[in-house]
């Protein structure tokens, strides 16, 4: 059976851009797969919000993220890209993070060049580390991969917001030269910048589409024509779930049943009751 990393390599080699909704727990990951998508992304913002109820400002730890990732990867057979933030320390921490993410079942880990504690790429107050430290992080991640971790490396720069587009492109090109498998320039501010990113460097690239964020919400077909391979929606599922829960809570507060709801049978199916019952019968019969 192909590993998660090999599945992602095959997906990246397939034509077109691949829409990739982000998940934040095992249930949302399973729903992404059941909906027919070929990959998912464990969003650090969404995990911090769902697991801790806290903002994406570096408050969640490596241990919490890798445990959440292990549960997510165990719940689905599609490749999952894991948000590994800044690598949780220096370059040696980055190597350990990559090894841990590979052991958890991730197909790819994303390492970024923000100054710790990091924050969501579409919020204010970001800072990035110097070029040498940024390149050192990606080199350590690539070394961990090359030394045996069965995982791809996504290299991200947030320098567009702090130092301008030209500096961001310098870093992206340097990350590509080091050997990153996927390139991610966070928060380009126009279609022209997105095209310049794709035209300016070889290799698979990711577009990150945040509703009410800094990057234009262009159609996946157009993004694929530009040269993006992954079109990621990091907060769409979490925002949708929050809206549904708030509507249900408002209805309950008013003394009326919430509607519409997914039926109970559908919920039992998603979490695997039919398979559980079949296995239970098998072992009860002594098969």
Secondary structure as GFF3:
##gff-version 3
##sequence-region A 1 287
A	DSSP	alpha_helix	4	13	.	.	.	ID=ss1
A	DSSP	beta_strand	18	23	.	.	.	ID=ss2
A	DSSP	alpha_helix	26	34	.	.	.	ID=ss3
A	DSSP	beta_strand	39	42	.	.	.	ID=ss4
A	DSSP	alpha_helix	44	47	.	.	.	ID=ss5
A	DSSP	pi_helix	48	52	.	.	.	ID=ss6
A	DSSP	alpha_helix	62	75	.	.	.	ID=ss7
A	DSSP	beta_strand	79	83	.	.	.	ID=ss8
A	DSSP	alpha_helix	91	104	.	.	.	ID=ss9
A	DSSP	beta_strand	108	112	.	.	.	ID=ss10
A	DSSP	alpha_helix	131	146	.	.	.	ID=ss11
A	DSSP	beta_strand	152	157	.	.	.	ID=ss12
A	DSSP	alpha_helix	159	163	.	.	.	ID=ss13
A	DSSP	alpha_helix	165	178	.	.	.	ID=ss14
A	DSSP	beta_strand	182	185	.	.	.	ID=ss15
A	DSSP	alpha_helix	191	200	.	.	.	ID=ss16
A	DSSP	beta_strand	204	208	.	.	.	ID=ss17
A	DSSP	alpha_helix	220	226	.	.	.	ID=ss18
A	DSSP	beta_strand	230	233	.	.	.	ID=ss19
A	DSSP	alpha_helix	236	253	.	.	.	ID=ss20
A	DSSP	alpha_helix	264	271	.	.	.	ID=ss21
A	DSSP	alpha_helix	273	284	.	.	.	ID=ss22
###
